[in-house]
Amino acid sequence: MKALQYVAWAAGIAAVIVMILGGLALISGSSLFGFNKVVNYFHVANSFLLLAICCLLYRKPS
């Protein structure tokens, strides 16, 4: 179960990094990593946050 907590933390950290990259792309007006629209960064971050939430909810005892 400790590994599941590490996966949740890693997914949360990845989501924050992707959101920061999306913010930088929005401010600079350029495309980072070939994404043309800023909203694509936040779709990816949303998926990572959902993974983190699901891992933490699964780990929580009833």
Predicted model as a PDB file, atoms N, CA, C, CB and O in Angstrom, pLDDT in the B-factor column:
MODEL        1                                                                  
ATOM      1  N   MET A   1       0.811  -1.192   0.000  1.00 70.00           N  
ATOM      2  CA  MET A   1       0.000   0.000   0.000  1.00 70.00           C  
ATOM      3  C   MET A   1       0.859   1.262   0.000  1.00 70.00           C  
ATOM      4  CB  MET A   1      -0.925  -0.005   1.193  1.00 70.00           C  
ATOM      5  O   MET A   1       0.407   2.324  -0.428  1.00 70.00           O  
ATOM      6  N   LYS A   2       2.085   1.145   0.476  1.00 82.00           N  
ATOM      7  CA  LYS A   2       2.975   2.303   0.477  1.00 82.00           C  
ATOM      8  C   LYS A   2       3.326   2.709  -0.948  1.00 82.00           C  
ATOM      9  CB  LYS A   2       4.254   2.001   1.274  1.00 82.00           C  
ATOM     10  O   LYS A   2       3.517   3.892  -1.228  1.00 82.00           O  
ATOM     11  N   ALA A   3       3.410   1.735  -1.851  1.00 83.00           N  
ATOM     12  CA  ALA A   3       3.711   2.037  -3.253  1.00 83.00           C  
ATOM     13  C   ALA A   3       2.580   2.845  -3.884  1.00 83.00           C  
ATOM     14  CB  ALA A   3       3.943   0.737  -4.050  1.00 83.00           C  
ATOM     15  O   ALA A   3       2.830   3.702  -4.731  1.00 83.00           O  
ATOM     16  N   LEU A   4       1.350   2.582  -3.480  1.00 83.00           N  
ATOM     17  CA  LEU A   4       0.203   3.326  -4.004  1.00 83.00           C  
ATOM     18  C   LEU A   4       0.269   4.793  -3.577  1.00 83.00           C  
ATOM     19  CB  LEU A   4      -1.118   2.691  -3.522  1.00 83.00           C  
ATOM     20  O   LEU A   4      -0.125   5.685  -4.328  1.00 83.00           O  
ATOM     21  N   GLN A   5       0.766   5.028  -2.382  1.00 84.00           N  
ATOM     22  CA  GLN A   5       0.925   6.403  -1.921  1.00 84.00           C  
ATOM     23  C   GLN A   5       2.017   7.111  -2.737  1.00 84.00           C  
ATOM     24  CB  GLN A   5       1.269   6.433  -0.410  1.00 84.00           C  
ATOM     25  O   GLN A   5       1.883   8.293  -3.054  1.00 84.00           O  
ATOM     26  N   TYR A   6       3.078   6.404  -3.072  1.00 87.00           N  
ATOM     27  CA  TYR A   6       4.127   6.992  -3.904  1.00 87.00           C  
ATOM     28  C   TYR A   6       3.612   7.309  -5.301  1.00 87.00           C  
ATOM     29  CB  TYR A   6       5.325   6.051  -3.991  1.00 87.00           C  
ATOM     30  O   TYR A   6       3.981   8.331  -5.879  1.00 87.00           O  
ATOM     31  N   VAL A   7       2.772   6.453  -5.844  1.00 88.00           N  
ATOM     32  CA  VAL A   7       2.170   6.712  -7.153  1.00 88.00           C  
ATOM     33  C   VAL A   7       1.282   7.955  -7.089  1.00 88.00           C  
ATOM     34  CB  VAL A   7       1.350   5.487  -7.630  1.00 88.00           C  
ATOM     35  O   VAL A   7       1.285   8.769  -8.012  1.00 88.00           O  
ATOM     36  N   ALA A   8       0.532   8.100  -6.015  1.00 87.00           N  
ATOM     37  CA  ALA A   8      -0.334   9.266  -5.852  1.00 87.00           C  
ATOM     38  C   ALA A   8       0.489  10.545  -5.753  1.00 87.00           C  
ATOM     39  CB  ALA A   8      -1.216   9.110  -4.608  1.00 87.00           C  
ATOM     40  O   ALA A   8       0.141  11.552  -6.370  1.00 87.00           O  
ATOM     41  N   TRP A   9       1.566  10.516  -4.993  1.00 88.00           N  
ATOM     42  CA  TRP A   9       2.424  11.691  -4.880  1.00 88.00           C  
ATOM     43  C   TRP A   9       3.088  12.024  -6.218  1.00 88.00           C  
ATOM     44  CB  TRP A   9       3.489  11.467  -3.804  1.00 88.00           C  
ATOM     45  O   TRP A   9       3.175  13.191  -6.599  1.00 88.00           O  
ATOM     46  N   ALA A  10       3.550  11.008  -6.917  1.00 91.00           N  
ATOM     47  CA  ALA A  10       4.194  11.237  -8.213  1.00 91.00           C  
ATOM     48  C   ALA A  10       3.208  11.820  -9.216  1.00 91.00           C  
ATOM     49  CB  ALA A  10       4.788   9.932  -8.758  1.00 91.00           C  
ATOM     50  O   ALA A  10       3.562  12.713  -9.985  1.00 91.00           O  
ATOM     51  N   ALA A  11       1.977  11.326  -9.215  1.00 91.00           N  
ATOM     52  CA  ALA A  11       0.966  11.851 -10.129  1.00 91.00           C  
ATOM     53  C   ALA A  11       0.618  13.295  -9.769  1.00 91.00           C  
ATOM     54  CB  ALA A  11      -0.300  10.971 -10.097  1.00 91.00           C  
ATOM     55  O   ALA A  11       0.434  14.125 -10.659  1.00 91.00           O  
ATOM     56  N   GLY A  12       0.528  13.596  -8.496  1.00 90.00           N  
ATOM     57  CA  GLY A  12       0.252  14.971  -8.070  1.00 90.00           C  
ATOM     58  C   GLY A  12       1.360  15.931  -8.454  1.00 90.00           C  
ATOM     59  O   GLY A  12       1.095  17.043  -8.910  1.00 90.00           O  
ATOM     60  N   ILE A  13       2.597  15.505  -8.271  1.00 91.00           N  
ATOM     61  CA  ILE A  13       3.742  16.339  -8.642  1.00 91.00           C  
ATOM     62  C   ILE A  13       3.797  16.531 -10.152  1.00 91.00           C  
ATOM     63  CB  ILE A  13       5.055  15.713  -8.138  1.00 91.00           C  
ATOM     64  O   ILE A  13       4.082  17.631 -10.628  1.00 91.00           O  
ATOM     65  N   ALA A  14       3.528  15.471 -10.909  1.00 91.00           N  
ATOM     66  CA  ALA A  14       3.506  15.587 -12.367  1.00 91.00           C  
ATOM     67  C   ALA A  14       2.416  16.547 -12.819  1.00 91.00           C  
ATOM     68  CB  ALA A  14       3.299  14.214 -13.012  1.00 91.00           C  
ATOM     69  O   ALA A  14       2.621  17.310 -13.763  1.00 91.00           O  
ATOM     70  N   ALA A  15       1.262  16.521 -12.161  1.00 90.00           N  
ATOM     71  CA  ALA A  15       0.171  17.434 -12.503  1.00 90.00           C  
ATOM     72  C   ALA A  15       0.574  18.879 -12.262  1.00 90.00           C  
ATOM     73  CB  ALA A  15      -1.083  17.098 -11.695  1.00 90.00           C  
ATOM     74  O   ALA A  15       0.273  19.750 -13.079  1.00 90.00           O  
ATOM     75  N   VAL A  16       1.249  19.145 -11.155  1.00 91.00           N  
ATOM     76  CA  VAL A  16       1.685  20.509 -10.855  1.00 91.00           C  
ATOM     77  C   VAL A  16       2.710  20.978 -11.892  1.00 91.00           C  
ATOM     78  CB  VAL A  16       2.285  20.588  -9.429  1.00 91.00           C  
ATOM     79  O   VAL A  16       2.655  22.124 -12.338  1.00 91.00           O  
ATOM     80  N   ILE A  17       3.625  20.121 -12.270  1.00 90.00           N  
ATOM     81  CA  ILE A  17       4.624  20.482 -13.280  1.00 90.00           C  
ATOM     82  C   ILE A  17       3.963  20.783 -14.617  1.00 90.00           C  
ATOM     83  CB  ILE A  17       5.653  19.358 -13.445  1.00 90.00           C  
ATOM     84  O   ILE A  17       4.329  21.750 -15.285  1.00 90.00           O  
ATOM     85  N   VAL A  18       2.994  19.965 -15.015  1.00 86.00           N  
ATOM     86  CA  VAL A  18       2.301  20.192 -16.279  1.00 86.00           C  
ATOM     87  C   VAL A  18       1.500  21.492 -16.228  1.00 86.00           C  
ATOM     88  CB  VAL A  18       1.376  19.008 -16.606  1.00 86.00           C  
ATOM     89  O   VAL A  18       1.435  22.210 -17.226  1.00 86.00           O  
ATOM     90  N   MET A  19       0.886  21.808 -15.076  1.00 87.00           N  
ATOM     91  CA  MET A  19       0.152  23.072 -14.957  1.00 87.00           C  
ATOM     92  C   MET A  19       1.100  24.270 -15.039  1.00 87.00           C  
ATOM     93  CB  MET A  19      -0.632  23.112 -13.635  1.00 87.00           C  
ATOM     94  O   MET A  19       0.753  25.294 -15.628  1.00 87.00           O  
ATOM     95  N   ILE A  20       2.279  24.147 -14.459  1.00 88.00           N  
ATOM     96  CA  ILE A  20       3.273  25.217 -14.557  1.00 88.00           C  
ATOM     97  C   ILE A  20       3.703  25.399 -16.007  1.00 88.00           C  
ATOM     98  CB  ILE A  20       4.500  24.912 -13.667  1.00 88.00           C  
ATOM     99  O   ILE A  20       3.822  26.530 -16.480  1.00 88.00           O  
ATOM    100  N   LEU A  21       3.935  24.300 -16.715  1.00 86.00           N  
ATOM    101  CA  LEU A  21       4.292  24.394 -18.129  1.00 86.00           C  
ATOM    102  C   LEU A  21       3.177  25.032 -18.946  1.00 86.00           C  
ATOM    103  CB  LEU A  21       4.615  23.014 -18.684  1.00 86.00           C  
ATOM    104  O   LEU A  21       3.443  25.812 -19.862  1.00 86.00           O  
ATOM    105  N   GLY A  22       1.934  24.704 -18.619  1.00 83.00           N  
ATOM    106  CA  GLY A  22       0.797  25.323 -19.296  1.00 83.00           C  
ATOM    107  C   GLY A  22       0.729  26.812 -19.033  1.00 83.00           C  
ATOM    108  O   GLY A  22       0.431  27.591 -19.938  1.00 83.00           O  
ATOM    109  N   GLY A  23       1.000  27.214 -17.808  1.00 85.00           N  
ATOM    110  CA  GLY A  23       1.028  28.640 -17.480  1.00 85.00           C  
ATOM    111  C   GLY A  23       2.139  29.370 -18.211  1.00 85.00           C  
ATOM    112  O   GLY A  23       1.943  30.486 -18.693  1.00 85.00           O  
ATOM    113  N   LEU A  24       3.312  28.741 -18.295  1.00 85.00           N  
ATOM    114  CA  LEU A  24       4.423  29.349 -19.032  1.00 85.00           C  
ATOM    115  C   LEU A  24       4.101  29.460 -20.518  1.00 85.00           C  
ATOM    116  CB  LEU A  24       5.707  28.535 -18.833  1.00 85.00           C  
ATOM    117  O   LEU A  24       4.442  30.460 -21.151  1.00 85.00           O  
ATOM    118  N   ALA A  25       3.456  28.453 -21.077  1.00 82.00           N  
ATOM    119  CA  ALA A  25       3.069  28.507 -22.484  1.00 82.00           C  
ATOM    120  C   ALA A  25       2.035  29.597 -22.723  1.00 82.00           C  
ATOM    121  CB  ALA A  25       2.522  27.155 -22.940  1.00 82.00           C  
ATOM    122  O   ALA A  25       2.050  30.248 -23.767  1.00 82.00           O  
ATOM    123  N   LEU A  26       1.140  29.801 -21.766  1.00 82.00           N  
ATOM    124  CA  LEU A  26       0.133  30.845 -21.887  1.00 82.00           C  
ATOM    125  C   LEU A  26       0.773  32.228 -21.839  1.00 82.00           C  
ATOM    126  CB  LEU A  26      -0.913  30.707 -20.780  1.00 82.00           C  
ATOM    127  O   LEU A  26       0.429  33.112 -22.623  1.00 82.00           O  
ATOM    128  N   ILE A  27       1.703  32.400 -20.914  1.00 86.00           N  
ATOM    129  CA  ILE A  27       2.362  33.700 -20.757  1.00 86.00           C  
ATOM    130  C   ILE A  27       3.268  34.006 -21.957  1.00 86.00           C  
ATOM    131  CB  ILE A  27       3.184  33.728 -19.451  1.00 86.00           C  
ATOM    132  O   ILE A  27       3.262  35.123 -22.474  1.00 86.00           O  
ATOM    133  N   SER A  28       4.035  33.019 -22.389  1.00 84.00           N  
ATOM    134  CA  SER A  28       4.987  33.261 -23.482  1.00 84.00           C  
ATOM    135  C   SER A  28       4.319  33.278 -24.852  1.00 84.00           C  
ATOM    136  CB  SER A  28       6.071  32.206 -23.465  1.00 84.00           C  
ATOM    137  O   SER A  28       4.844  33.884 -25.785  1.00 84.00           O  
ATOM    138  N   GLY A  29       3.186  32.629 -24.983  1.00 80.00           N  
ATOM    139  CA  GLY A  29       2.487  32.596 -26.267  1.00 80.00           C  
ATOM    140  C   GLY A  29       3.081  31.623 -27.263  1.00 80.00           C  
ATOM    141  O   GLY A  29       2.663  31.593 -28.421  1.00 80.00           O  
ATOM    142  N   SER A  30       4.053  30.822 -26.836  1.00 77.00           N  
ATOM    143  CA  SER A  30       4.659  29.844 -27.737  1.00 77.00           C  
ATOM    144  C   SER A  30       4.161  28.447 -27.394  1.00 77.00           C  
ATOM    145  CB  SER A  30       6.201  29.903 -27.658  1.00 77.00           C  
ATOM    146  O   SER A  30       3.549  28.230 -26.349  1.00 77.00           O  
ATOM    147  N   SER A  31       4.431  27.514 -28.282  1.00 74.00           N  
ATOM    148  CA  SER A  31       4.014  26.138 -28.029  1.00 74.00           C  
ATOM    149  C   SER A  31       5.200  25.347 -27.487  1.00 74.00           C  
ATOM    150  CB  SER A  31       3.454  25.477 -29.321  1.00 74.00           C  
ATOM    151  O   SER A  31       6.244  25.253 -28.133  1.00 74.00           O  
ATOM    152  N   LEU A  32       5.030  24.787 -26.307  1.00 71.00           N  
ATOM    153  CA  LEU A  32       6.057  23.937 -25.707  1.00 71.00           C  
ATOM    154  C   LEU A  32       5.734  22.485 -26.014  1.00 71.00           C  
ATOM    155  CB  LEU A  32       6.155  24.169 -24.171  1.00 71.00           C  
ATOM    156  O   LEU A  32       4.581  22.071 -25.902  1.00 71.00           O  
ATOM    157  N   PHE A  33       6.713  21.727 -26.391  1.00 71.00           N  
ATOM    158  CA  PHE A  33       6.570  20.301 -26.672  1.00 71.00           C  
ATOM    159  C   PHE A  33       5.578  20.013 -27.788  1.00 71.00           C  
ATOM    160  CB  PHE A  33       6.145  19.577 -25.428  1.00 71.00           C  
ATOM    161  O   PHE A  33       5.035  18.911 -27.855  1.00 71.00           O  
ATOM    162  N   GLY A  34       5.330  20.974 -28.662  1.00 72.00           N  
ATOM    163  CA  GLY A  34       4.474  20.750 -29.817  1.00 72.00           C  
ATOM    164  C   GLY A  34       2.988  20.883 -29.572  1.00 72.00           C  
ATOM    165  O   GLY A  34       2.200  20.668 -30.493  1.00 72.00           O  
ATOM    166  N   PHE A  35       2.571  21.233 -28.350  1.00 69.00           N  
ATOM    167  CA  PHE A  35       1.147  21.450 -28.091  1.00 69.00           C  
ATOM    168  C   PHE A  35       0.778  22.847 -28.580  1.00 69.00           C  
ATOM    169  CB  PHE A  35       0.810  21.281 -26.566  1.00 69.00           C  
ATOM    170  O   PHE A  35       1.402  23.831 -28.184  1.00 69.00           O  
ATOM    171  N   ASN A  36      -0.236  22.932 -29.441  1.00 72.00           N  
ATOM    172  CA  ASN A  36      -0.622  24.218 -30.010  1.00 72.00           C  
ATOM    173  C   ASN A  36      -1.561  24.999 -29.110  1.00 72.00           C  
ATOM    174  CB  ASN A  36      -1.268  24.013 -31.348  1.00 72.00           C  
ATOM    175  O   ASN A  36      -1.595  26.228 -29.181  1.00 72.00           O  
ATOM    176  N   LYS A  37      -2.313  24.331 -28.278  1.00 74.00           N  
ATOM    177  CA  LYS A  37      -3.286  25.006 -27.431  1.00 74.00           C  
ATOM    178  C   LYS A  37      -2.939  24.764 -25.969  1.00 74.00           C  
ATOM    179  CB  LYS A  37      -4.722  24.521 -27.742  1.00 74.00           C  
ATOM    180  O   LYS A  37      -2.544  23.664 -25.583  1.00 74.00           O  
ATOM    181  N   VAL A  38      -3.093  25.806 -25.167  1.00 71.00           N  
ATOM    182  CA  VAL A  38      -2.743  25.729 -23.745  1.00 71.00           C  
ATOM    183  C   VAL A  38      -3.663  24.770 -23.011  1.00 71.00           C  
ATOM    184  CB  VAL A  38      -2.808  27.117 -23.096  1.00 71.00           C  
ATOM    185  O   VAL A  38      -3.243  24.142 -22.039  1.00 71.00           O  
ATOM    186  N   VAL A  39      -4.907  24.640 -23.453  1.00 76.00           N  
ATOM    187  CA  VAL A  39      -5.873  23.790 -22.749  1.00 76.00           C  
ATOM    188  C   VAL A  39      -5.418  22.334 -22.724  1.00 76.00           C  
ATOM    189  CB  VAL A  39      -7.251  23.894 -23.408  1.00 76.00           C  
ATOM    190  O   VAL A  39      -5.829  21.588 -21.835  1.00 76.00           O  
ATOM    191  N   ASN A  40      -4.593  21.912 -23.661  1.00 78.00           N  
ATOM    192  CA  ASN A  40      -4.100  20.534 -23.674  1.00 78.00           C  
ATOM    193  C   ASN A  40      -3.268  20.221 -22.435  1.00 78.00           C  
ATOM    194  CB  ASN A  40      -3.273  20.282 -24.931  1.00 78.00           C  
ATOM    195  O   ASN A  40      -3.307  19.098 -21.934  1.00 78.00           O  
ATOM    196  N   TYR A  41      -2.514  21.201 -21.936  1.00 79.00           N  
ATOM    197  CA  TYR A  41      -1.743  20.983 -20.717  1.00 79.00           C  
ATOM    198  C   TYR A  41      -2.667  20.689 -19.544  1.00 79.00           C  
ATOM    199  CB  TYR A  41      -0.867  22.201 -20.409  1.00 79.00           C  
ATOM    200  O   TYR A  41      -2.372  19.824 -18.719  1.00 79.00           O  
ATOM    201  N   PHE A  42      -3.775  21.402 -19.468  1.00 82.00           N  
ATOM    202  CA  PHE A  42      -4.662  21.245 -18.328  1.00 82.00           C  
ATOM    203  C   PHE A  42      -5.501  19.974 -18.438  1.00 82.00           C  
ATOM    204  CB  PHE A  42      -5.566  22.457 -18.200  1.00 82.00           C  
ATOM    205  O   PHE A  42      -5.960  19.459 -17.419  1.00 82.00           O  
ATOM    206  N   HIS A  43      -5.710  19.462 -19.635  1.00 85.00           N  
ATOM    207  CA  HIS A  43      -6.350  18.152 -19.779  1.00 85.00           C  
ATOM    208  C   HIS A  43      -5.435  17.058 -19.227  1.00 85.00           C  
ATOM    209  CB  HIS A  43      -6.694  17.871 -21.266  1.00 85.00           C  
ATOM    210  O   HIS A  43      -5.897  16.143 -18.545  1.00 85.00           O  
ATOM    211  N   VAL A  44      -4.157  17.153 -19.519  1.00 85.00           N  
ATOM    212  CA  VAL A  44      -3.189  16.176 -19.004  1.00 85.00           C  
ATOM    213  C   VAL A  44      -3.074  16.294 -17.489  1.00 85.00           C  
ATOM    214  CB  VAL A  44      -1.803  16.377 -19.662  1.00 85.00           C  
ATOM    215  O   VAL A  44      -3.048  15.283 -16.787  1.00 85.00           O  
ATOM    216  N   ALA A  45      -3.006  17.520 -16.985  1.00 88.00           N  
ATOM    217  CA  ALA A  45      -2.909  17.723 -15.535  1.00 88.00           C  
ATOM    218  C   ALA A  45      -4.146  17.188 -14.832  1.00 88.00           C  
ATOM    219  CB  ALA A  45      -2.721  19.213 -15.208  1.00 88.00           C  
ATOM    220  O   ALA A  45      -4.044  16.630 -13.739  1.00 88.00           O  
ATOM    221  N   ASN A  46      -5.314  17.351 -15.444  1.00 88.00           N  
ATOM    222  CA  ASN A  46      -6.551  16.836 -14.870  1.00 88.00           C  
ATOM    223  C   ASN A  46      -6.488  15.315 -14.735  1.00 88.00           C  
ATOM    224  CB  ASN A  46      -7.755  17.247 -15.731  1.00 88.00           C  
ATOM    225  O   ASN A  46      -6.943  14.761 -13.735  1.00 88.00           O  
ATOM    226  N   SER A  47      -5.933  14.649 -15.725  1.00 89.00           N  
ATOM    227  CA  SER A  47      -5.818  13.190 -15.660  1.00 89.00           C  
ATOM    228  C   SER A  47      -4.878  12.752 -14.540  1.00 89.00           C  
ATOM    229  CB  SER A  47      -5.326  12.636 -16.999  1.00 89.00           C  
ATOM    230  O   SER A  47      -5.163  11.784 -13.835  1.00 89.00           O  
ATOM    231  N   PHE A  48      -3.761  13.456 -14.372  1.00 90.00           N  
ATOM    232  CA  PHE A  48      -2.833  13.121 -13.295  1.00 90.00           C  
ATOM    233  C   PHE A  48      -3.471  13.367 -11.925  1.00 90.00           C  
ATOM    234  CB  PHE A  48      -1.540  13.938 -13.432  1.00 90.00           C  
ATOM    235  O   PHE A  48      -3.298  12.566 -11.006  1.00 90.00           O  
ATOM    236  N   LEU A  49      -4.207  14.470 -11.789  1.00 90.00           N  
ATOM    237  CA  LEU A  49      -4.860  14.743 -10.505  1.00 90.00           C  
ATOM    238  C   LEU A  49      -5.933  13.705 -10.193  1.00 90.00           C  
ATOM    239  CB  LEU A  49      -5.476  16.143 -10.510  1.00 90.00           C  
ATOM    240  O   LEU A  49      -6.087  13.299  -9.042  1.00 90.00           O  
ATOM    241  N   LEU A  50      -6.676  13.273 -11.215  1.00 90.00           N  
ATOM    242  CA  LEU A  50      -7.679  12.237 -11.011  1.00 90.00           C  
ATOM    243  C   LEU A  50      -7.028  10.930 -10.569  1.00 90.00           C  
ATOM    244  CB  LEU A  50      -8.490  12.019 -12.292  1.00 90.00           C  
ATOM    245  O   LEU A  50      -7.556  10.239  -9.698  1.00 90.00           O  
ATOM    246  N   LEU A  51      -5.887  10.585 -11.161  1.00 88.00           N  
ATOM    247  CA  LEU A  51      -5.152   9.387 -10.756  1.00 88.00           C  
ATOM    248  C   LEU A  51      -4.706   9.497  -9.303  1.00 88.00           C  
ATOM    249  CB  LEU A  51      -3.933   9.163 -11.671  1.00 88.00           C  
ATOM    250  O   LEU A  51      -4.820   8.532  -8.547  1.00 88.00           O  
ATOM    251  N   ALA A  52      -4.203  10.655  -8.905  1.00 89.00           N  
ATOM    252  CA  ALA A  52      -3.751  10.847  -7.528  1.00 89.00           C  
ATOM    253  C   ALA A  52      -4.913  10.726  -6.551  1.00 89.00           C  
ATOM    254  CB  ALA A  52      -3.071  12.211  -7.372  1.00 89.00           C  
ATOM    255  O   ALA A  52      -4.778  10.091  -5.505  1.00 89.00           O  
ATOM    256  N   ILE A  53      -6.043  11.324  -6.877  1.00 88.00           N  
ATOM    257  CA  ILE A  53      -7.211  11.263  -5.994  1.00 88.00           C  
ATOM    258  C   ILE A  53      -7.716   9.831  -5.867  1.00 88.00           C  
ATOM    259  CB  ILE A  53      -8.334  12.177  -6.517  1.00 88.00           C  
ATOM    260  O   ILE A  53      -8.052   9.386  -4.769  1.00 88.00           O  
ATOM    261  N   CYS A  54      -7.772   9.113  -6.973  1.00 88.00           N  
ATOM    262  CA  CYS A  54      -8.241   7.719  -6.928  1.00 88.00           C  
ATOM    263  C   CYS A  54      -7.306   6.847  -6.100  1.00 88.00           C  
ATOM    264  CB  CYS A  54      -8.362   7.148  -8.347  1.00 88.00           C  
ATOM    265  O   CYS A  54      -7.769   5.990  -5.347  1.00 88.00           O  
ATOM    266  N   CYS A  55      -6.005   7.051  -6.227  1.00 85.00           N  
ATOM    267  CA  CYS A  55      -5.053   6.264  -5.439  1.00 85.00           C  
ATOM    268  C   CYS A  55      -5.204   6.546  -3.952  1.00 85.00           C  
ATOM    269  CB  CYS A  55      -3.619   6.559  -5.883  1.00 85.00           C  
ATOM    270  O   CYS A  55      -5.157   5.626  -3.135  1.00 85.00           O  
ATOM    271  N   LEU A  56      -5.384   7.808  -3.600  1.00 84.00           N  
ATOM    272  CA  LEU A  56      -5.524   8.151  -2.188  1.00 84.00           C  
ATOM    273  C   LEU A  56      -6.846   7.661  -1.618  1.00 84.00           C  
ATOM    274  CB  LEU A  56      -5.405   9.652  -1.998  1.00 84.00           C  
ATOM    275  O   LEU A  56      -6.896   7.234  -0.465  1.00 84.00           O  
ATOM    276  N   LEU A  57      -7.923   7.712  -2.407  1.00 84.00           N  
ATOM    277  CA  LEU A  57      -9.202   7.198  -1.931  1.00 84.00           C  
ATOM    278  C   LEU A  57      -9.188   5.680  -1.780  1.00 84.00           C  
ATOM    279  CB  LEU A  57     -10.311   7.611  -2.877  1.00 84.00           C  
ATOM    280  O   LEU A  57      -9.799   5.143  -0.856  1.00 84.00           O  
ATOM    281  N   TYR A  58      -8.504   4.992  -2.671  1.00 83.00           N  
ATOM    282  CA  TYR A  58      -8.425   3.532  -2.586  1.00 83.00           C  
ATOM    283  C   TYR A  58      -7.630   3.116  -1.357  1.00 83.00           C  
ATOM    284  CB  TYR A  58      -7.785   2.944  -3.859  1.00 83.00           C  
ATOM    285  O   TYR A  58      -7.949   2.118  -0.711  1.00 83.00           O  
ATOM    286  N   ARG A  59      -6.590   3.886  -1.035  1.00 74.00           N  
ATOM    287  CA  ARG A  59      -5.725   3.562   0.087  1.00 74.00           C  
ATOM    288  C   ARG A  59      -6.383   3.836   1.424  1.00 74.00           C  
ATOM    289  CB  ARG A  59      -4.445   4.334  -0.012  1.00 74.00           C  
ATOM    290  O   ARG A  59      -6.058   3.178   2.412  1.00 74.00           O  
ATOM    291  N   LYS A  60      -7.308   4.797   1.482  1.00 70.00           N  
ATOM    292  CA  LYS A  60      -7.947   5.178   2.738  1.00 70.00           C  
ATOM    293  C   LYS A  60      -8.802   4.027   3.276  1.00 70.00           C  
ATOM    294  CB  LYS A  60      -8.809   6.441   2.542  1.00 70.00           C  
ATOM    295  O   LYS A  60      -9.642   3.493   2.552  1.00 70.00           O  
ATOM    296  N   PRO A  61      -8.599   3.645   4.528  1.00 68.00           N  
ATOM    297  CA  PRO A  61      -9.418   2.561   5.100  1.00 68.00           C  
ATOM    298  C   PRO A  61     -10.856   3.014   5.316  1.00 68.00           C  
ATOM    299  CB  PRO A  61      -8.818   2.077   6.433  1.00 68.00           C  
ATOM    300  O   PRO A  61     -11.111   4.185   5.599  1.00 68.00           O  
ATOM    301  N   SER A  62     -11.785   2.091   5.182  1.00 55.00           N  
ATOM    302  CA  SER A  62     -13.205   2.429   5.328  1.00 55.00           C  
ATOM    303  C   SER A  62     -13.620   2.561   6.775  1.00 55.00           C  
ATOM    304  CB  SER A  62     -14.061   1.389   4.656  1.00 55.00           C  
ATOM    305  O   SER A  62     -14.784   2.843   7.060  1.00 55.00           O  
TER     306      SER A  62                                                      
ENDMDL                                                                          
END                                                                             
